[in-house]
């Protein structure tokens, strides 16, 4: 059975300079540890997918370093903007035009969920994105579908995070309800690991490479658990029968 391997890296929050801290830790060192682990254990996957908040304030210097760090790591490398990113600056380092990756029985569609920002982290899918999504799905009617975006379209039981999830999640689910081959939605944003079933679709959220947040809190709280606080990434294998297997790997510092 043929397989498509995706490595998901997310929420790097790289700073303007390598030594600058985020949440009292060095996000550069955490990212580099993750990338070294990927190179050692999953050389040249079909897709390396970076799902947003790659630079904390959209720093060009950070995107430049990220591009050099990930060069030649996968057959295809794709970035999705998050609420902290500057999509315009990202275009200088990683083309955002390759938003569809077709491999075997699968079609991976990458969406920008940073429309209508609320200033505190939330975002939405524009009507143009949803219309474009229909066009892509119509072009690949026989392929299983994976949709990638930064903001999760489901609640996770954390008051402050549920307030900044995908703002038009209801409209998104209503829109995709006609896609009978939609299997997975892949997200970042939360700095936590989640796997949630929503109407038969698996929503997967990967932990950050930057510092993590504790699960199920009223207000932001940096994760203090020795294991859960480690940087992480997701390995996702997609099979040609529509099935998948996934693990989250934590990386010691």
Beta strands, then each sheet from edge to edge (+ up, - down):
strand 1: 3-9
strand 2: 45-50
strand 3: 74-79
strand 4: 100-103
strand 5: 106-110
strand 6: 144-148
strand 7: 182-187
strand 8: 194-198
strand 9: 201-205
strand 10: 231-239
strand 11: 244-251
sheet 1: 3+ 2+ 1+ 10- 11+
sheet 2: 4+ 5- 6- 7- 9- 8+
end
